[in-house]
Amino acid sequence: MGHVLGTASLSTLIFFAIFIGTGLMIGIVGGMIGLPARLIGSISRIVVVPLFPLFSIAVTLLYYDLRVRSEGADVAAMIDALPATPAEPA
């Protein structure tokens, strides 16, 4: 349970840090250039849009990690479950 909470918390923290950081940087640079606030807001929204899938990707990878850990569905277990192939006569 701690693994899930830690991963979700860390991915949320990273997402918000990048979200706020890019918004502030665009606001500062846009303000220094003299762009109107409406244009600065539009630019920051457009730049931040590619960040939205990051949290979903992290949660999806966490889901598959939990499935592998709980079901023991790793590669070695799948290979061991395969039927043995008969040896071909020489």
Backbone as XML, in Angstrom:
<?xml version="1.0"?>
<chain id="A" units="angstrom">
  <residue number="1" name="MET">
    <atom name="N" x="0.819" y="-1.191" z="0.000"/>
    <atom name="CA" x="0.000" y="0.000" z="0.000"/>
    <atom name="C" x="0.864" y="1.255" z="0.000"/>
  </residue>
  <residue number="2" name="GLY">
    <atom name="N" x="1.984" y="1.204" z="0.690"/>
    <atom name="CA" x="2.878" y="2.348" z="0.744"/>
    <atom name="C" x="3.503" y="2.642" z="-0.614"/>
  </residue>
  <residue number="3" name="HIS">
    <atom name="N" x="3.733" y="1.567" z="-1.381"/>
    <atom name="CA" x="4.297" y="1.724" z="-2.730"/>
    <atom name="C" x="3.336" y="2.510" z="-3.619"/>
  </residue>
  <residue number="4" name="VAL">
    <atom name="N" x="2.057" y="2.192" z="-3.544"/>
    <atom name="CA" x="1.046" y="2.870" z="-4.357"/>
    <atom name="C" x="0.910" y="4.325" z="-3.933"/>
  </residue>
  <residue number="5" name="LEU">
    <atom name="N" x="0.807" y="4.557" z="-2.651"/>
    <atom name="CA" x="0.658" y="5.919" z="-2.138"/>
    <atom name="C" x="1.882" y="6.770" z="-2.461"/>
  </residue>
  <residue number="6" name="GLY">
    <atom name="N" x="3.057" y="6.203" z="-2.313"/>
    <atom name="CA" x="4.279" y="6.936" z="-2.616"/>
    <atom name="C" x="4.385" y="7.292" z="-4.092"/>
  </residue>
  <residue number="7" name="THR">
    <atom name="N" x="4.068" y="6.336" z="-4.965"/>
    <atom name="CA" x="4.145" y="6.596" z="-6.402"/>
    <atom name="C" x="3.112" y="7.624" z="-6.838"/>
  </residue>
  <residue number="8" name="ALA">
    <atom name="N" x="1.892" y="7.492" z="-6.351"/>
    <atom name="CA" x="0.846" y="8.451" z="-6.702"/>
    <atom name="C" x="1.176" y="9.846" z="-6.169"/>
  </residue>
  <residue number="9" name="SER">
    <atom name="N" x="1.682" y="9.918" z="-4.950"/>
    <atom name="CA" x="2.040" y="11.218" z="-4.369"/>
    <atom name="C" x="3.199" y="11.858" z="-5.125"/>
  </residue>
  <residue number="10" name="LEU">
    <atom name="N" x="4.204" y="11.070" z="-5.456"/>
    <atom name="CA" x="5.354" y="11.600" z="-6.169"/>
    <atom name="C" x="4.982" y="12.073" z="-7.567"/>
  </residue>
  <residue number="11" name="SER">
    <atom name="N" x="4.167" y="11.298" z="-8.277"/>
    <atom name="CA" x="3.768" y="11.716" z="-9.621"/>
    <atom name="C" x="2.890" y="12.972" z="-9.565"/>
  </residue>
  <residue number="12" name="THR">
    <atom name="N" x="2.031" y="13.084" z="-8.564"/>
    <atom name="CA" x="1.217" y="14.290" z="-8.403"/>
    <atom name="C" x="2.093" y="15.493" z="-8.083"/>
  </residue>
  <residue number="13" name="LEU">
    <atom name="N" x="3.056" y="15.298" z="-7.211"/>
    <atom name="CA" x="3.962" y="16.381" z="-6.844"/>
    <atom name="C" x="4.778" y="16.845" z="-8.051"/>
  </residue>
  <residue number="14" name="ILE">
    <atom name="N" x="5.294" y="15.914" z="-8.824"/>
    <atom name="CA" x="6.067" y="16.272" z="-10.022"/>
    <atom name="C" x="5.183" y="17.005" z="-11.019"/>
  </residue>
  <residue number="15" name="PHE">
    <atom name="N" x="3.965" y="16.503" z="-11.226"/>
    <atom name="CA" x="3.047" y="17.155" z="-12.167"/>
    <atom name="C" x="2.772" y="18.596" z="-11.758"/>
  </residue>
  <residue number="16" name="PHE">
    <atom name="N" x="2.436" y="18.824" z="-10.492"/>
    <atom name="CA" x="2.119" y="20.173" z="-10.048"/>
    <atom name="C" x="3.349" y="21.081" z="-10.045"/>
  </residue>
  <residue number="17" name="ALA">
    <atom name="N" x="4.527" y="20.534" z="-9.737"/>
    <atom name="CA" x="5.743" y="21.343" z="-9.776"/>
    <atom name="C" x="6.028" y="21.817" z="-11.200"/>
  </residue>
  <residue number="18" name="ILE">
    <atom name="N" x="5.894" y="20.921" z="-12.166"/>
    <atom name="CA" x="6.107" y="21.311" z="-13.555"/>
    <atom name="C" x="5.012" y="22.266" z="-14.014"/>
  </residue>
  <residue number="19" name="PHE">
    <atom name="N" x="3.780" y="21.985" z="-13.626"/>
    <atom name="CA" x="2.642" y="22.822" z="-14.001"/>
    <atom name="C" x="2.812" y="24.247" z="-13.489"/>
  </residue>
  <residue number="20" name="ILE">
    <atom name="N" x="3.127" y="24.380" z="-12.223"/>
    <atom name="CA" x="3.284" y="25.705" z="-11.623"/>
    <atom name="C" x="4.557" y="26.375" z="-12.136"/>
  </residue>
  <residue number="21" name="GLY">
    <atom name="N" x="5.633" y="25.600" z="-12.272"/>
    <atom name="CA" x="6.890" y="26.166" z="-12.750"/>
    <atom name="C" x="6.794" y="26.724" z="-14.157"/>
  </residue>
  <residue number="22" name="THR">
    <atom name="N" x="6.162" y="25.977" z="-15.054"/>
    <atom name="CA" x="6.035" y="26.481" z="-16.427"/>
    <atom name="C" x="5.098" y="27.681" z="-16.471"/>
  </residue>
  <residue number="23" name="GLY">
    <atom name="N" x="4.038" y="27.647" z="-15.702"/>
    <atom name="CA" x="3.124" y="28.789" z="-15.665"/>
    <atom name="C" x="3.805" y="30.048" z="-15.164"/>
  </residue>
  <residue number="24" name="LEU">
    <atom name="N" x="4.621" y="29.901" z="-14.114"/>
    <atom name="CA" x="5.340" y="31.062" z="-13.585"/>
    <atom name="C" x="6.380" y="31.580" z="-14.573"/>
  </residue>
  <residue number="25" name="MET">
    <atom name="N" x="7.100" y="30.674" z="-15.200"/>
    <atom name="CA" x="8.134" y="31.106" z="-16.150"/>
    <atom name="C" x="7.518" y="31.827" z="-17.347"/>
  </residue>
  <residue number="26" name="ILE">
    <atom name="N" x="6.422" y="31.293" z="-17.849"/>
    <atom name="CA" x="5.761" y="31.944" z="-18.981"/>
    <atom name="C" x="5.214" y="33.301" z="-18.552"/>
  </residue>
  <residue number="27" name="GLY">
    <atom name="N" x="4.671" y="33.365" z="-17.345"/>
    <atom name="CA" x="4.158" y="34.634" z="-16.838"/>
    <atom name="C" x="5.252" y="35.673" z="-16.655"/>
  </residue>
  <residue number="28" name="ILE">
    <atom name="N" x="6.388" y="35.248" z="-16.122"/>
    <atom name="CA" x="7.496" y="36.178" z="-15.904"/>
    <atom name="C" x="8.061" y="36.669" z="-17.231"/>
  </residue>
  <residue number="29" name="VAL">
    <atom name="N" x="8.322" y="35.728" z="-18.139"/>
    <atom name="CA" x="8.890" y="36.111" z="-19.437"/>
    <atom name="C" x="7.894" y="36.953" z="-20.230"/>
  </residue>
  <residue number="30" name="GLY">
    <atom name="N" x="6.635" y="36.559" z="-20.223"/>
    <atom name="CA" x="5.613" y="37.334" z="-20.929"/>
    <atom name="C" x="5.442" y="38.722" z="-20.352"/>
  </residue>
  <residue number="31" name="GLY">
    <atom name="N" x="5.543" y="38.839" z="-19.043"/>
    <atom name="CA" x="5.443" y="40.145" z="-18.407"/>
    <atom name="C" x="6.626" y="41.030" z="-18.729"/>
  </residue>
  <residue number="32" name="MET">
    <atom name="N" x="7.812" y="40.418" z="-18.814"/>
    <atom name="CA" x="9.001" y="41.197" z="-19.161"/>
    <atom name="C" x="8.932" y="41.686" z="-20.609"/>
  </residue>
  <residue number="33" name="ILE">
    <atom name="N" x="8.367" y="40.875" z="-21.477"/>
    <atom name="CA" x="8.240" y="41.265" z="-22.882"/>
    <atom name="C" x="7.140" y="42.306" z="-23.049"/>
  </residue>
  <residue number="34" name="GLY">
    <atom name="N" x="6.137" y="42.250" z="-22.201"/>
    <atom name="CA" x="5.036" y="43.201" z="-22.273"/>
    <atom name="C" x="3.806" y="42.640" z="-22.956"/>
  </residue>
  <residue number="35" name="LEU">
    <atom name="N" x="3.652" y="41.317" z="-22.919"/>
    <atom name="CA" x="2.473" y="40.694" z="-23.517"/>
    <atom name="C" x="1.259" y="40.920" z="-22.621"/>
  </residue>
  <residue number="36" name="PRO">
    <atom name="N" x="0.078" y="41.001" z="-23.210"/>
    <atom name="CA" x="-1.133" y="41.135" z="-22.384"/>
    <atom name="C" x="-1.376" y="39.873" z="-21.556"/>
  </residue>
  <residue number="37" name="ALA">
    <atom name="N" x="-2.023" y="40.048" z="-20.435"/>
    <atom name="CA" x="-2.264" y="38.930" z="-19.516"/>
    <atom name="C" x="-3.085" y="37.835" z="-20.165"/>
  </residue>
  <residue number="38" name="ARG">
    <atom name="N" x="-4.017" y="38.188" z="-21.013"/>
    <atom name="CA" x="-4.855" y="37.190" z="-21.682"/>
    <atom name="C" x="-4.012" y="36.293" z="-22.595"/>
  </residue>
  <residue number="39" name="LEU">
    <atom name="N" x="-3.070" y="36.885" z="-23.306"/>
    <atom name="CA" x="-2.195" y="36.122" z="-24.185"/>
    <atom name="C" x="-1.241" y="35.244" z="-23.375"/>
  </residue>
  <residue number="40" name="ILE">
    <atom name="N" x="-0.748" y="35.752" z="-22.267"/>
    <atom name="CA" x="0.131" y="34.959" z="-21.398"/>
    <atom name="C" x="-0.618" y="33.736" z="-20.871"/>
  </residue>
  <residue number="41" name="GLY">
    <atom name="N" x="-1.868" y="33.931" z="-20.468"/>
    <atom name="CA" x="-2.677" y="32.807" z="-19.985"/>
    <atom name="C" x="-2.919" y="31.780" z="-21.065"/>
  </residue>
  <residue number="42" name="SER">
    <atom name="N" x="-3.184" y="32.223" z="-22.280"/>
    <atom name="CA" x="-3.411" y="31.296" z="-23.386"/>
    <atom name="C" x="-2.153" y="30.506" z="-23.712"/>
  </residue>
  <residue number="43" name="ILE">
    <atom name="N" x="-1.010" y="31.179" z="-23.738"/>
    <atom name="CA" x="0.253" y="30.501" z="-24.031"/>
    <atom name="C" x="0.579" y="29.478" z="-22.950"/>
  </residue>
  <residue number="44" name="SER">
    <atom name="N" x="0.374" y="29.838" z="-21.697"/>
    <atom name="CA" x="0.687" y="28.902" z="-20.614"/>
    <atom name="C" x="-0.233" y="27.688" z="-20.649"/>
  </residue>
  <residue number="45" name="ARG">
    <atom name="N" x="-1.487" y="27.873" z="-21.015"/>
    <atom name="CA" x="-2.401" y="26.728" z="-21.122"/>
    <atom name="C" x="-1.995" y="25.804" z="-22.261"/>
  </residue>
  <residue number="46" name="ILE">
    <atom name="N" x="-1.573" y="26.385" z="-23.371"/>
    <atom name="CA" x="-1.167" y="25.571" z="-24.517"/>
    <atom name="C" x="0.109" y="24.797" z="-24.194"/>
  </residue>
  <residue number="47" name="VAL">
    <atom name="N" x="1.036" y="25.416" z="-23.489"/>
    <atom name="CA" x="2.284" y="24.743" z="-23.148"/>
    <atom name="C" x="2.056" y="23.629" z="-22.127"/>
  </residue>
  <residue number="48" name="VAL">
    <atom name="N" x="1.100" y="23.800" z="-21.239"/>
    <atom name="CA" x="0.865" y="22.841" z="-20.161"/>
    <atom name="C" x="0.026" y="21.635" z="-20.614"/>
  </residue>
  <residue number="49" name="VAL">
    <atom name="N" x="-0.683" y="21.742" z="-21.717"/>
    <atom name="CA" x="-1.551" y="20.650" z="-22.175"/>
    <atom name="C" x="-0.806" y="19.323" z="-22.318"/>
  </residue>
  <residue number="50" name="PRO">
    <atom name="N" x="0.418" y="19.270" z="-22.868"/>
    <atom name="CA" x="1.104" y="17.970" z="-22.954"/>
    <atom name="C" x="1.454" y="17.362" z="-21.598"/>
  </residue>
  <residue number="51" name="LEU">
    <atom name="N" x="1.365" y="18.120" z="-20.522"/>
    <atom name="CA" x="1.687" y="17.577" z="-19.200"/>
    <atom name="C" x="0.555" y="16.750" z="-18.602"/>
  </residue>
  <residue number="52" name="PHE">
    <atom name="N" x="-0.656" y="16.939" z="-19.061"/>
    <atom name="CA" x="-1.794" y="16.253" z="-18.454"/>
    <atom name="C" x="-1.716" y="14.727" z="-18.536"/>
  </residue>
  <residue number="53" name="PRO">
    <atom name="N" x="-1.224" y="14.135" z="-19.623"/>
    <atom name="CA" x="-1.146" y="12.666" z="-19.648"/>
    <atom name="C" x="-0.105" y="12.076" z="-18.707"/>
  </residue>
  <residue number="54" name="LEU">
    <atom name="N" x="0.797" y="12.875" z="-18.160"/>
    <atom name="CA" x="1.853" y="12.324" z="-17.312"/>
    <atom name="C" x="1.299" y="11.576" z="-16.106"/>
  </residue>
  <residue number="55" name="PHE">
    <atom name="N" x="0.324" y="12.138" z="-15.441"/>
    <atom name="CA" x="-0.250" y="11.475" z="-14.267"/>
    <atom name="C" x="-0.969" y="10.190" z="-14.678"/>
  </residue>
  <residue number="56" name="SER">
    <atom name="N" x="-1.677" y="10.225" z="-15.788"/>
    <atom name="CA" x="-2.377" y="9.026" z="-16.255"/>
    <atom name="C" x="-1.395" y="7.922" z="-16.632"/>
  </residue>
  <residue number="57" name="ILE">
    <atom name="N" x="-0.279" y="8.297" z="-17.245"/>
    <atom name="CA" x="0.740" y="7.311" z="-17.594"/>
    <atom name="C" x="1.323" y="6.684" z="-16.336"/>
  </residue>
  <residue number="58" name="ALA">
    <atom name="N" x="1.588" y="7.493" z="-15.326"/>
    <atom name="CA" x="2.138" y="6.979" z="-14.073"/>
    <atom name="C" x="1.164" y="6.022" z="-13.394"/>
  </residue>
  <residue number="59" name="VAL">
    <atom name="N" x="-0.110" y="6.360" z="-13.385"/>
    <atom name="CA" x="-1.109" y="5.495" z="-12.754"/>
    <atom name="C" x="-1.263" y="4.194" z="-13.541"/>
  </residue>
  <residue number="60" name="THR">
    <atom name="N" x="-1.211" y="4.254" z="-14.861"/>
    <atom name="CA" x="-1.310" y="3.044" z="-15.679"/>
    <atom name="C" x="-0.124" y="2.122" z="-15.430"/>
  </residue>
  <residue number="61" name="LEU">
    <atom name="N" x="1.078" y="2.681" z="-15.397"/>
    <atom name="CA" x="2.252" y="1.859" z="-15.110"/>
    <atom name="C" x="2.195" y="1.275" z="-13.703"/>
  </residue>
  <residue number="62" name="LEU">
    <atom name="N" x="1.673" y="2.025" z="-12.760"/>
    <atom name="CA" x="1.506" y="1.528" z="-11.403"/>
    <atom name="C" x="0.518" y="0.366" z="-11.369"/>
  </residue>
  <residue number="63" name="TYR">
    <atom name="N" x="-0.555" y="0.464" z="-12.140"/>
    <atom name="CA" x="-1.543" y="-0.614" z="-12.218"/>
    <atom name="C" x="-0.900" y="-1.899" z="-12.732"/>
  </residue>
  <residue number="64" name="TYR">
    <atom name="N" x="-0.140" y="-1.811" z="-13.815"/>
    <atom name="CA" x="0.499" y="-3.010" z="-14.360"/>
    <atom name="C" x="1.558" y="-3.556" z="-13.408"/>
  </residue>
  <residue number="65" name="ASP">
    <atom name="N" x="2.263" y="-2.685" z="-12.711"/>
    <atom name="CA" x="3.232" y="-3.138" z="-11.719"/>
    <atom name="C" x="2.544" y="-3.910" z="-10.602"/>
  </residue>
  <residue number="66" name="LEU">
    <atom name="N" x="1.416" y="-3.409" z="-10.130"/>
    <atom name="CA" x="0.679" y="-4.107" z="-9.076"/>
    <atom name="C" x="0.135" y="-5.446" z="-9.554"/>
  </residue>
  <residue number="67" name="ARG">
    <atom name="N" x="-0.323" y="-5.493" z="-10.815"/>
    <atom name="CA" x="-0.808" y="-6.772" z="-11.362"/>
    <atom name="C" x="0.306" y="-7.801" z="-11.418"/>
  </residue>
  <residue number="68" name="VAL">
    <atom name="N" x="1.483" y="-7.377" z="-11.861"/>
    <atom name="CA" x="2.605" y="-8.304" z="-11.941"/>
    <atom name="C" x="3.006" y="-8.769" z="-10.553"/>
  </residue>
  <residue number="69" name="ARG">
    <atom name="N" x="3.034" y="-7.858" z="-9.598"/>
    <atom name="CA" x="3.428" y="-8.228" z="-8.238"/>
    <atom name="C" x="2.393" y="-9.129" z="-7.566"/>
  </residue>
  <residue number="70" name="SER">
    <atom name="N" x="1.119" y="-8.852" z="-7.765"/>
    <atom name="CA" x="0.092" y="-9.630" z="-7.068"/>
    <atom name="C" x="-0.175" y="-10.971" z="-7.726"/>
  </residue>
  <residue number="71" name="GLU">
    <atom name="N" x="-0.092" y="-11.039" z="-9.044"/>
    <atom name="CA" x="-0.392" y="-12.287" z="-9.739"/>
    <atom name="C" x="0.852" y="-13.094" z="-10.050"/>
  </residue>
  <residue number="72" name="GLY">
    <atom name="N" x="2.016" y="-12.536" z="-9.833"/>
    <atom name="CA" x="3.246" y="-13.234" z="-10.143"/>
    <atom name="C" x="3.399" y="-13.477" z="-11.635"/>
  </residue>
  <residue number="73" name="ALA">
    <atom name="N" x="2.921" y="-12.550" z="-12.415"/>
    <atom name="CA" x="2.910" y="-12.729" z="-13.866"/>
    <atom name="C" x="4.180" y="-12.178" z="-14.495"/>
  </residue>
  <residue number="74" name="ASP">
    <atom name="N" x="5.311" y="-12.551" z="-13.956"/>
    <atom name="CA" x="6.542" y="-12.076" z="-14.573"/>
    <atom name="C" x="6.956" y="-13.012" z="-15.703"/>
  </residue>
  <residue number="75" name="VAL">
    <atom name="N" x="7.959" y="-12.654" z="-16.400"/>
    <atom name="CA" x="8.358" y="-13.383" z="-17.595"/>
    <atom name="C" x="8.805" y="-14.800" z="-17.258"/>
  </residue>
  <residue number="76" name="ALA">
    <atom name="N" x="9.538" y="-14.973" z="-16.181"/>
    <atom name="CA" x="10.016" y="-16.307" z="-15.821"/>
    <atom name="C" x="8.851" y="-17.242" z="-15.514"/>
  </residue>
  <residue number="77" name="ALA">
    <atom name="N" x="7.833" y="-16.739" z="-14.838"/>
    <atom name="CA" x="6.670" y="-17.577" z="-14.531"/>
    <atom name="C" x="5.914" y="-17.946" z="-15.804"/>
  </residue>
  <residue number="78" name="MET">
    <atom name="N" x="5.834" y="-17.026" z="-16.740"/>
    <atom name="CA" x="5.141" y="-17.336" z="-17.997"/>
    <atom name="C" x="5.925" y="-18.362" z="-18.825"/>
  </residue>
  <residue number="79" name="ILE">
    <atom name="N" x="7.253" y="-18.256" z="-18.794"/>
    <atom name="CA" x="8.062" y="-19.224" z="-19.536"/>
    <atom name="C" x="7.951" y="-20.600" z="-18.904"/>
  </residue>
  <residue number="80" name="ASP">
    <atom name="N" x="7.944" y="-20.673" z="-17.584"/>
    <atom name="CA" x="7.819" y="-21.959" z="-16.904"/>
    <atom name="C" x="6.457" y="-22.591" z="-17.162"/>
  </residue>
  <residue number="81" name="ALA">
    <atom name="N" x="5.452" y="-21.791" z="-17.419"/>
    <atom name="CA" x="4.105" y="-22.323" z="-17.641"/>
    <atom name="C" x="3.931" y="-22.883" z="-19.049"/>
  </residue>
  <residue number="82" name="LEU">
    <atom name="N" x="4.838" y="-22.567" z="-19.950"/>
    <atom name="CA" x="4.725" y="-23.078" z="-21.313"/>
    <atom name="C" x="4.937" y="-24.586" z="-21.332"/>
  </residue>
  <residue number="83" name="PRO">
    <atom name="N" x="4.211" y="-25.282" z="-22.208"/>
    <atom name="CA" x="4.423" y="-26.738" z="-22.299"/>
    <atom name="C" x="5.782" y="-27.028" z="-22.931"/>
  </residue>
  <residue number="84" name="ALA">
    <atom name="N" x="6.390" y="-28.091" z="-22.473"/>
    <atom name="CA" x="7.702" y="-28.462" z="-22.996"/>
    <atom name="C" x="7.527" y="-28.986" z="-24.425"/>
  </residue>
  <residue number="85" name="THR">
    <atom name="N" x="8.429" y="-28.588" z="-25.287"/>
    <atom name="CA" x="8.366" y="-29.079" z="-26.667"/>
    <atom name="C" x="9.096" y="-30.410" z="-26.756"/>
  </residue>
  <residue number="86" name="PRO">
    <atom name="N" x="8.506" y="-31.370" z="-27.455"/>
    <atom name="CA" x="9.181" y="-32.674" z="-27.573"/>
    <atom name="C" x="10.429" y="-32.547" z="-28.448"/>
  </residue>
  <residue number="87" name="ALA">
    <atom name="N" x="11.423" y="-33.332" z="-28.105"/>
    <atom name="CA" x="12.650" y="-33.320" z="-28.891"/>
    <atom name="C" x="12.415" y="-33.983" z="-30.239"/>
  </residue>
  <residue number="88" name="GLU">
    <atom name="N" x="12.982" y="-33.420" z="-31.268"/>
    <atom name="CA" x="12.816" y="-33.982" z="-32.622"/>
    <atom name="C" x="13.769" y="-35.144" z="-32.806"/>
  </residue>
  <residue number="89" name="PRO">
    <atom name="N" x="13.301" y="-36.205" z="-33.484"/>
    <atom name="CA" x="14.217" y="-37.337" z="-33.708"/>
    <atom name="C" x="15.309" y="-36.938" z="-34.708"/>
  </residue>
  <residue number="90" name="ALA">
    <atom name="N" x="16.478" y="-37.461" z="-34.480"/>
    <atom name="CA" x="17.613" y="-37.103" z="-35.329"/>
    <atom name="C" x="17.660" y="-37.845" z="-36.631"/>
  </residue>
</chain>
